[in-house]
Each structure stands twice: as C-alpha cells, then as structure tokens.
Amino acid sequence: MNKPIKVYLLSGFLGSGKTTVLKRMIKEFKNRNMKLGIILNELGDTNVEQYLFEDERAYELLNGCICCSIQDDLKTTLNQFVQSPVDVLLIEGTGVANPQEIIDALSSPDYIDHFSLTSLISLVDASHFLDYHSIFSSSKEIRQLLKEQISHASLLIVNKTDLVSSKKLEKVMKKINEMASDQAKITLSEYGEVSFDELLEARVKTIDLFSSNSSNHLPHHTIKAIKIEDIPSIDRKAFVSWLKELPNDVIRGKGFVRFHDDPFLYSFQFASKKVYFEKVDGSTTETPIIILIGNHLDPSTIRSSFDYAFYV
C-alpha cells in the first residue's frame, strides 16, 4: 500500500485570500518536484479561476459546498487520488466551508489510510473581521462559521493587515486569540505573502482530526453566487465604481471583463471594496463573465444596477 497522501486544506471566509496562497504553494511544491493534486470548490456553477490551474491535475467541484451539499462529489474525487496517488493534495474549500466536515471525510474509514491531513491553513481578512463578528452587521451563521474556520486551524494567516490601523489590528488579534487553538501558529500578512517554510511547519495534531466544537452542520444557504453574462466591452473606471457601490452584502467578486479600446481580456478580483486586475494570456478561451458572492443577494437587482450603469 502507498504511503498516505499529504493533504493541505485551505479554509477562510470569502475574500480572505485563499487562492493567492494556493498559487504560491503550487509553485513551491512544483519547484521541489512534488506530484500535485488539487481540489477547487465553488458555490456557483462556474469557476472563473480554473485557467490559473490548467496545467495541473485539478478537479473542480461546483454548485455547492464540499462540506455539505456535494460531499458525494468530494468522495468521488478522493477516490480518483486513491486509485492514482500524488505526493501532495491541496484542497481549497469555498469561503463558507466548515473545515470540520472536510476533516470528517478525510478521516473516515474509507480514506484514513490513504490521506494524512498535514496542515489546515485558515485565512482571515483583517479589514472585515470585526464587521463579520458584529451582531449588528452579520448573521449568527456567519459568526459561527468564522469561529469554526479559526478554531480548527493549525496555521492562521491574518491577511490584509495593510488595510487596518494598528489599533484595529490589536482588536482583531485579541478576538482571534480567543478563538484559535492553543497549538495554532498565527502569522500576519499583506497580500497573502507568507514564507513557504511557515506554510509547511504548522502541522495538524493527531487529536485535532477527531475533535469538533460543533457536531451540527452550520447552515449557510443565504450565501449564494450569482452570475452576469453577455457583457459588452465596458469602461474600466465605471466598472470599478460600480463594484465599489454594490451593497455591502456583496462580499466577493471575480471574473473576466474587456475594456473599451483594449484588445486584452482581464481577470478581476474584488474583495474588501478593493479591485485588482490581471491581463489574461491571449491563448485563453475564457469569455467575459462576472461572479458575485454574498449574503441575501437579489440577482435581478444586481443585474438591473449593472444594466443601468453600462447600457443606459
């Protein structure tokens, strides 16, 4: 029998920076000639970041969360790695995935001899953390979900520290320290920049695999992904303004857009009211699309605001 596959699980709420860290880990593992497997999970039916991993053995699990509604899809995918093993398996859950449910799957009798959960890396968006934990601006489900993501982590990356004052960061760290495991390593970062050694060193303790602060599944049905297609070439400044003026319930945005007088396709990332663009390689077959993820979103209202901004 092959030795267990090392598993690194990336957790963290929407917009915390998981994909940035995942890309870094892929690059470093490949530099060490490690054979990689990747599982990418999205709430919606389209993964606009798949092009970033097109040269990898990556599996997409769409239209649900691997911690609940598509657990059967997760097991089917794990079976692929049981039959054709890799050295390292990287799993990126959705921003609303409860890591305990994924841990339970990996430690089930069917998989415990085939997979070894090496590290559970959770990212926290320092700029929105206090808002997400406020009873006035967040829901009980989101607060409990964040607690689960933090309490199970072997490595906690408090990201986007450049967006907060030292006083606010002090409040964030006090709250996080109250929720984190005593064994967890906590590191601060900007733009998800963490040394690879830190990512490797924070190991899950064996007892953590079977401990849970909550035996019940946490509902997050109010958080959904909506999609805007049939997008014309648009004005860049107007697009940035439109994103920043979206309701605060829009937590995350990503996709592809084209701009006036520019032949290139651009990918965009939107979180914490910040927008980042990246020119896409000319060989891609991707088409313009906008994915927005948030709490209690009304697709018709969002689409109407887009049409008003760019068609009227």
C-alpha positions in Angstrom: 0.0 0.0 0.0 1.2 3.5 -0.8 2.1 5.9 2.0 -0.7 8.3 2.8 -1.0 11.4 0.6 -0.2 14.6 2.5 -3.2 17.0 2.5 -3.1 20.7 2.9 -6.6 22.2 3.4 -7.1 25.9 2.8 -10.0 27.5 4.7 -11.2 31.0 5.2 -14.1 33.3 4.6 -15.0 34.9 1.3 -12.3 37.3 0.0 -9.7 36.4 2.6 -7.0 35.5 0.1 -7.1 31.7 -0.2 -6.4 31.5 -3.9 -3.3 33.7 -3.6 -1.8 31.4 -1.0 -2.8 28.3 -3.1 -1.0 29.6 -6.1 2.1 30.2 -4.0 2.0 26.7 -2.6 1.6 25.1 -6.1 4.7 27.0 -7.3 6.8 26.0 -4.4 5.8 22.3 -4.4 6.5 22.1 -8.1 9.9 23.6 -7.6 10.5 20.7 -5.2 9.4 18.2 -7.9 6.4 17.1 -5.9 3.5 15.4 -7.7 0.4 17.5 -7.0 -3.3 17.1 -6.9 -5.7 20.0 -6.4 -9.4 20.2 -5.5 -11.1 23.5 -6.1 -14.6 24.1 -4.8 -17.0 26.9 -5.8 -20.5 27.7 -4.7 -21.7 28.6 -8.2 -21.7 26.6 -11.5 -18.7 28.4 -12.9 -15.1 28.5 -11.7 -13.5 31.6 -13.3 -10.2 30.8 -11.7 -9.8 27.4 -13.4 -7.5 28.9 -16.0 -4.9 29.5 -13.3 -4.5 25.8 -12.8 -5.0 24.4 -16.3 -1.5 22.8 -16.3 -2.2 21.0 -13.0 -4.2 17.8 -12.0 -7.1 19.9 -10.7 -10.6 18.8 -10.1 -13.5 21.3 -9.9 -16.4 20.7 -7.5 -19.1 23.2 -8.4 -22.7 24.2 -7.5 -22.3 23.6 -3.8 -20.1 23.3 -0.8 -17.9 20.2 -0.3 -18.7 20.4 3.5 -22.3 19.6 2.8 -24.4 19.6 -0.4 -21.8 18.0 -2.6 -20.0 15.7 -0.2 -20.6 12.8 -2.6 -18.7 14.7 -5.3 -15.8 15.1 -2.8 -15.7 11.4 -2.1 -15.8 10.6 -5.8 -12.8 12.9 -6.4 -10.9 11.5 -3.4 -11.4 8.1 -5.0 -9.5 9.3 -8.0 -6.5 10.0 -5.9 -6.8 6.7 -4.0 -6.5 5.0 -7.4 -3.8 7.3 -8.8 -1.9 8.8 -5.9 0.0 12.0 -5.7 2.6 13.3 -3.2 0.5 16.3 -2.1 -3.2 17.1 -2.3 -4.2 20.7 -1.9 -7.9 21.4 -1.2 -9.4 24.9 -1.4 -12.9 24.9 0.1 -15.5 27.6 -0.6 -15.4 30.7 1.6 -18.3 29.2 3.5 -17.0 25.7 4.0 -16.8 24.3 7.5 -13.4 22.6 7.7 -14.6 20.1 10.3 -16.9 18.4 7.7 -14.0 18.0 5.3 -11.8 16.7 8.1 -14.5 14.1 8.9 -14.5 12.9 5.3 -10.7 12.6 5.2 -10.6 10.7 8.5 -13.5 8.3 7.6 -12.6 4.6 7.4 -12.6 4.7 3.6 -9.9 7.3 3.5 -7.9 7.5 6.7 -5.2 5.1 5.4 -4.9 6.9 2.1 -4.8 10.6 3.3 -2.9 12.4 6.0 -4.2 15.9 6.9 -0.9 17.6 7.3 -2.0 21.2 7.7 -5.2 23.2 7.9 -4.4 26.7 6.8 -7.1 29.3 7.5 -7.0 32.9 6.3 -8.7 35.8 8.0 -9.5 39.2 6.3 -8.3 41.6 9.0 -10.1 44.5 7.3 -13.6 43.0 7.7 -13.1 40.6 10.6 -14.8 42.8 13.2 -17.7 43.5 10.9 -18.3 39.8 10.3 -18.3 39.3 14.1 -20.6 42.1 14.9 -24.2 41.2 15.9 -25.3 44.4 14.2 -23.8 43.7 10.7 -23.5 39.9 10.5 -25.6 36.8 11.0 -25.3 34.1 13.7 -24.4 31.6 11.0 -21.5 33.7 9.6 -20.1 34.3 13.1 -20.2 30.6 13.9 -18.7 29.7 10.6 -15.8 32.0 11.1 -15.3 30.6 14.6 -15.1 27.0 13.1 -12.6 28.1 10.4 -10.4 29.7 13.0 -10.6 27.2 15.8 -9.6 24.2 13.6 -6.6 25.9 12.0 -3.0 24.7 12.6 -1.9 27.9 10.8 -3.8 31.1 10.9 -2.9 33.8 8.4 -4.3 37.2 9.4 -4.2 38.8 5.9 -4.8 42.3 4.6 -3.2 43.9 7.6 -2.2 46.8 5.3 -5.8 47.8 5.2 -6.2 48.3 9.0 -4.8 50.6 11.6 -2.6 49.3 14.4 -5.4 49.9 16.9 -7.9 48.0 14.9 -5.4 45.1 14.3 -4.9 44.9 18.0 -8.7 44.4 18.5 -8.7 41.8 15.7 -5.8 39.8 17.2 -7.4 39.8 20.7 -10.6 38.3 19.2 -8.7 35.7 17.1 -6.6 34.6 20.0 -9.7 33.9 22.0 -11.0 31.5 19.3 -7.8 29.9 18.0 -6.4 26.6 19.2 -3.6 26.8 21.7 -1.5 24.8 19.2 -2.2 27.1 16.2 0.5 29.3 14.8 -0.6 32.8 13.9 1.1 35.0 11.3 0.3 38.4 9.9 0.5 39.1 6.1 -0.2 41.5 3.4 -1.4 40.2 0.0 -1.2 36.6 1.3 2.6 36.8 1.4 3.8 34.1 3.9 7.0 32.2 3.8 6.7 28.7 2.4 8.5 27.3 5.5 5.7 28.7 7.6 3.1 27.1 5.4 4.9 23.7 5.8 5.7 23.9 9.5 2.3 24.3 11.0 1.2 20.7 11.4 -2.1 19.4 12.5 -2.0 17.5 15.8 -3.5 14.0 15.5 -6.1 14.7 18.1 -7.4 17.6 16.1 -8.6 15.3 13.4 -11.4 13.9 15.5 -12.2 16.9 17.7 -15.1 19.2 16.9 -16.5 22.3 18.6 -19.8 21.6 16.8 -21.4 18.4 15.9 -24.1 20.0 13.8 -23.8 21.3 10.3 -23.7 25.0 10.0 -26.3 26.3 7.5 -25.2 29.0 5.1 -27.9 28.8 2.5 -28.3 32.6 2.5 -24.8 33.0 0.9 -25.0 32.4 -2.8 -23.2 33.1 -6.0 -24.9 35.0 -8.9 -23.6 35.3 -12.4 -23.7 38.1 -15.0 -23.1 37.1 -18.6 -23.5 38.7 -22.1 -21.2 41.5 -21.0 -20.1 44.2 -23.5 -16.8 46.0 -23.5 -17.0 48.5 -20.7 -15.3 51.5 -19.3 -12.7 50.5 -16.7 -13.3 53.4 -14.3 -17.0 52.9 -14.5 -16.7 49.2 -13.7 -14.5 49.9 -10.7 -17.1 52.5 -9.4 -20.0 50.0 -10.0 -18.2 47.3 -8.0 -17.4 49.6 -5.1 -21.0 50.9 -5.0 -22.5 47.4 -4.7 -24.3 46.7 -1.4 -22.1 45.6 1.5 -23.9 42.2 1.2 -21.7 41.5 -1.8 -18.6 40.0 -0.1 -16.7 38.7 -3.1 -16.4 39.3 -6.9 -14.4 37.8 -9.7 -14.5 37.0 -13.4 -13.3 38.3 -16.7 -14.0 41.6 -18.5 -13.0 43.6 -21.6 -12.5 47.3 -21.7 -13.0 49.9 -24.4 -10.0 50.4 -26.7 -8.1 47.5 -25.2 -7.8 44.2 -27.1 -7.0 42.1 -24.0 -9.2 40.2 -21.6 -8.6 40.9 -17.9 -9.4 38.8 -14.9 -10.5 40.7 -11.9 -10.7 40.1 -8.1 -13.0 42.2 -5.9 -12.9 42.0 -2.1 -12.8 44.4 0.8 -14.0 47.1 -1.6 -10.7 46.7 -3.5 -10.4 45.7 -7.2 -7.4 44.0 -8.8 -6.9 43.4 -12.5 -4.6 41.0 -14.3 -4.1 40.7 -18.0 -5.0 37.2 -19.3 -2.9 35.2 -21.7 -4.1 35.7 -25.3 -4.5 31.9 -25.8 -7.3 31.6 -23.2 -10.8 30.7 -24.4 -12.5 32.5 -21.5 -15.3 35.0 -22.2 -16.5 38.0 -20.1 -18.4 37.0 -17.0 -18.9 38.4 -13.6 -19.4 36.2 -10.5 -20.6 37.9 -7.3 -20.9 36.1 -3.9 -22.7 37.4 -0.9 -25.4 37.2 1.7 -29.1 37.6 0.7 -28.2 38.7 -2.9 -31.1 39.5 -5.3 -29.9 38.6 -8.8 -32.5 40.8 -10.5 -31.5 43.9 -8.5 -27.8 43.3 -9.2 -28.4 42.8 -12.9 -30.5 45.9 -13.1 -27.8 48.0 -11.5 -25.3 46.6 -14.0 -27.6 47.4 -17.0 -28.2 50.9 -15.7 -24.5 51.6 -15.3 -23.4 50.3 -18.7 -26.5 50.3 -21.0 -28.4 53.4 -20.1 
